[in-house]
Amino acid sequence: MTEIETTTMSAERKRSGELFNLIPIPFDLSTDECRYTNPAYKINVPFEARFIRDELLIDGARRVAYSGVILIDGQLRQRLEEVAGQRLSKTKIEILECSCYDLIVEFLRANYTRLKTVELQPHIYVTSSSALRSFSSSAEVDPSAITISHAVQIR
């Protein structure tokens, strides 16, 4: 068993129970598409994301895979700080944020690899809330959204 187990909806660090998952609520009802949960620190934080969609032709059929994600710059850390309050140091908050990013990368890599036999190095980008929210019709965006939103790669 690997340290991180993935499904089509989540990535979980088995030893700690940390979880990144998609929130199965229609996009028009909630802009928070994802959630990070850490049971050791009683953290359950939703956050916004847009998934970079790649269309692949596999065995003659079109399939959608996600090669990266665009997040709102600072939103995950801010929400972690709000939930943790004074219980956790800034350093610990940064560690939790990085752990969530690791789960996101593994989630994207595993789901891409399920569809295509090539390895993928997924990327995480950040942009302003207004730029991200300009893609308001879907949680999926095409790769041009990176340039349009002036997103910066952080992973």
Secondary structure, DSSP 8 states (H G I E B T S, - for coil): --SEEE-SSEEEETTTTEEEEE--S-TTT-S--EEEEEGGGTEEEEE-EEEEEEEEEETTEEEEEEEEEEEETTHHHHHHHHHHTTSS-HHHHHHHHHHHHHHHHHHHHHHHHHH-SS----EEEEE-HHHHHTSTT-SEE-THHHHHTT-EE--
